[in-house]
Amino acid sequence: MSAALDSLDRRIINALQGEFPLCDEPYREVAVSLGLNEATLIARLSQLLDARVLTRFGPMYQVERMGGAFVLAAIAVPEERYDAVAALVNARPEVAHNYRREHALNMWFVLATETPDGIEDAIARIECDTGLRVDAFPKEREYFVEMKLNA
């Protein structure tokens, strides 16, 4: 089911892709550029998030530049245990983006930690909690792909 977007929704989505102002009142600055007040912009943005037109709005951080680490990880989870293992994995504060895949490694997720050593600790805790081996796939090279969609 696709959501019906009016012209203001489209203008907001297009304006918020990249180049978000770094200032004391960024929403006000964007709102003014769109001919709106700040409250209207924030309300419309909330509606777009609530309707799942947008699934996320926020900054993308390069955790390594802040002293942390992240890694893509996967587990081969027996089907009869999948929901229970997913609950255990998702309970860890280091886990994000947990996805089911049609593959022998059927659970894929991202681990993000405050320090590089935190990855090994998070993997060990998940293995202890689940009794399953976690395969880690560290980043070998980084690519920047800027994708902007015209709403």
Secondary structure, 3 states (H helix, E strand, C coil): CCCCCCHHHHHHHHHCCCCCCCCCCHHHHHHHHHCCCHHHHHHHHHHHHHCCCCCCCCCCCCHHHHCCEEEEEEECCCHHHHHHHHHHHHCCCCEEEEEECCCCCCEEEEEEECCCHHHHHHHHHHHHHHCCCEEEECCCCCCCCCCCCCC
